[in-house]
Amino acid sequence: MLPSDLKSVPLPFSINTEILSVVPQGIIITDVDGLILFANAAFLAITGYSEQEIFGRNCRFLQGPLTDRSTVQALRGALDAQQEFSAIILNYRKDGTPFWNECSLAPLSAQANGSRVTHFIGTQRDVSERIYAEQALRQSEQRLKLALQGGSLGLWDWYVTTGLLTVNDRWKAMLGIPLDTDAVTLDTWAACVHPEDMAKLEKIIDEVILNPSGQYFEVEVRARHAAGHWVWILDKGAVVERAEDGSPVRVTGTHLDITERKQADEEMHRLAYYDTMTGLPNRRLLMDRITQALAAATRSAQTGALLFIDLDDFKQINDARGHAVGDALLMQVAQRLSILLRTGDTVARLGGDEFVVLVTNLEVDIDKGWHKALGVAERIHSALSLPFLINGATYSSGASIGITLFPQSGCTADDLLREADTAMYRAKSNGGSGTAFFEQTMHAEAEQRLAIEHALKESVAGRLFELYAQPQVDRLGNEIGCELLLRWTHPVHGSISPLHFIPIAEATGDIIPLGAWVVEQACRLLAQLQEAGIERTVSVNVSPRQFRHVAFVDGVRSMLQQTGAPSGRLIFEVTEGLLIENLEETAARMRELTAMGVRFSIDDFGTGYSSLAYLKRLPIHELKIDRSFVRDLPDDASDKAIMQSILSIAHHLQLQVVAEGVETAAQADLLIESGCTIIQGYFFGRPRPVQEWFDGAVGALQRSR
């Protein structure tokens, strides 16, 4: 009969089993044949057995199919020889799950002189977590070695305690260090790093390497090549070994030369944000800086000013002397305006002979700010009144300047630019070569916005919106899908542009129910198309706030299930701004949706944060070339270069490309010749009510039969 409690087993020597019972380490006592006579609570917790189930049993019941036989034989040998033994062995719990057991065994004697061994005492500790971590590290190192065989990665291995830095030949080649150089140290690397990037490395040392809980890091830095030029290095590393006190022992990692990628990013940024003729910021960059200046002025209460400048006599000079003289004049104007400004202020060229100056931090007092803004305008007039010398001839061109001050309640970057433009035309209508300030009460503007917000909330609740479908065609002109466009006609306010009400809906949160309704309608349309035997894709715009809403993914899943819509034909158009914020969370959410079959398109590609990095990391199916890059095709060289760059990127990443805003045959022909996959715009079809578009698709199918 088994005793009810292992503690009742008589032991022929004095052992305080009460103390052993509360020891956190697993402990057993066996007789000389290995039969268990005592086990503490920790042992039972680790193995999952009860006292009754293990009493009198040999420890062999803990072994399993993957237990190392040689370790078992060594254990048996130690028992037979009545010697101490320690090892790490794979054991199995009662429920069959394996665990790594760090065990030790020692003989016990009931006699004072220890001449006869009567029992064994064993300890055990579950070290599975450590073993699995070590296995993962070895696998990671093996994968790293395999990756390095490709030759593109530089490998480095730093033993912190000794200061030894070991690198491979590729690491040296990236920096132009002779391959036969043996004495490569950490100082060698530090001496190459750009001074402005040293802070990044120091931060890594503090937050990752010296931090006991730190492990992985990734940083992009510039390093000086031995030939004198700078190269961009992607430095990835991990602390792979630490001392017991948490201090780093060994850090290892890789270097990747990303100079070409950085140059491509910079070129894309330059083409998208800077005027190719003058090198000044263009409209896109200006709008971004105005937005930032508005936010800063609101916080600091410092008055800023936006000055819209139009050259009075430029058209006559350009027409009379040709574009070469006109371009030279514009470049000299750009230089003079740039010299006038303080660091932190902006001068931009919008196109033609239109320039905009943004000045900030003028005064807290708005009257003083008004006078300082006027002073800036007077200096501009003085600078532009001087003759321009071009190819040995002198030219004169005054300017009309419109000014608006900020911050103003509810005023956006678009509002400010429009106000300054309006004031400029007033100055021009007064005879030119003068200055005018924009005049308008802020109250009327605020009241108008409040009225729109109220009307929007009512219309969202009542679903008083319409959806229009604009066709998308392939390179042969065949219709392959549509984009759904939201339209709002209010009984009092009339037709309101999405450019006006969507930002308001985003700010108030009304975009959540409104966006859900649009997704629902898209799914129902896809189900109708499928039932009619029509294969079409349907694209819908998804706003950042809508995408990040906690119920968005589940809502899409539910709607697809309810309607039976083919998820593979549903395309969500998102902006670049959405992708760059909370990248990991965004990627996870996108993968959930792509797992359902939904595809993603980057809307207005090239106008936001055009980094090539996220295109590789996110499940993107399609890029949409913004209409601002299409509008001036095929004549505008900058837009043509941007368009071709986007198509090249998409081709190499195997992404589909949609060009929107196509209004002429010349635009369509150029895009198709350049390799654009899908075309959208008035040239192929204006937006129509969804039902009308659907009926047209059904009719086209019937006619084709």
Summary of the structure (lengths in Angstrom):
residues: 705
radius of gyration: 36.5
end to end distance: 88.0
largest distance: 119.7
contacts: 2156
relative contact order: 0.05
helix: 46%
strand: 26%
